[in-house]
């Protein structure tokens, strides 16, 4: 009779590995300063790019008012150097615009309280 030690484990399918990696590496990027530093310095691979762009954009927009055009230019540089492969210009602009719009609305609401 075969035991567990006699049976080779099957390789995990790529979609499962991608899901595990995405959940473990992308979802908690806002924690400690060391994590921010690692994200900015090392960048991200496909599967975490949008999340990383959104998180970094949110970080750059807080606290207080910032110029969304400056944030977009900074994200363009980071995307070109640290995303593998870089997001398309359209996707990058859409993500940055979405986060900036939400953050500016949040700041406006906070000012009106």
N, C-alpha and C positions, 0 to 999 in steps of 0.2 A: 504494500500500500504506500502511495506517495505521501510525503509530508509537505508542509509549507516550504521547508528548506529545499525540497527537490524541484520546485516549480519556479521557473524564471518569471520575474515581474515584467509585465508589459510596459512599454514606454508610454508615458502620458501623451495624449494627443496635443498638438500645438495649440488648439483653441483653449484647452484647459490650462496649459502653462501660461498662455497670454492672460487669461482671466485672473489667475492666481497672482501673476506678476503685477498686473494693472491694479488689483485691489490692494496689494501689499505696498507697492511703491508709489502709487499715485494718490491714494485717498487721504493720507495723513501728512501731506507735504507742508502743512501750515504749523507744525509743532514748534520745535526748538530752532534757535538761530543757526545751529550747526546744520540742520536739515536744509534751511534756506540756502546757506552757503554751498552745500554740496549740490543742490539743484542748479544754482547759478553757475557754479564752476564746472560741473560735469555734464550738465544737460540731461536729455531724456531721449529715449528711442520711440519709435512708432508705437502707439498704444497709450502713451502718457502725454503726448505733446499738447493736445487741447487743454487737458486738465492743468498741466504745468503753466501754460500761457495764461489761463484764467486765474490761477492762484497768484502768479507773479504780478499780473495786472492789478489784481485786488490789493496786493501788498503795496505796490507803487502808488495806488490811489488813496491809501489810508495813511495816517489820519489827516484829515483836512483836505481842502480843495487842491487839486493838481490839474495841470494842463493835459487833457487826454491826448493831444498831439505829441507831446513829449513822451508820454507813456508808450504810445504806439511806436515811435521811433526807437525807443529802448527795446521794446519787444521785437521789432524787426531785426535789430542787431543780435539779440539773444537767439532768436529763431534761426538766423543764418549760421551762427557759430555753434550752437549747442543742441539743436534738434536734429535727429538722425532718422530719416531725412527731414529737412525743414518743411514746415507747413506751407501750403500755397499762400500767396499774398491775400487772396480773397478770404480763405479760411482764417488766417491770422487776423485780418481786419475785422471780420465778423465777430470773432471771439473777444478781441480787445474792446470793440464797440459795445458789445453786450455787457461786459463787466463794468466798463466805464459808465454806461447809462444807468445801470443799477446802483452803482456806488454814488454817482452824482445825485440821483433821486433820494438815496438814503441820507446823504449829507444835507440835502435840502429839507427833508422831513425833520431831521434832527434840529436844524436851525429854526424851524417853525414851531417847535415845542416850547 
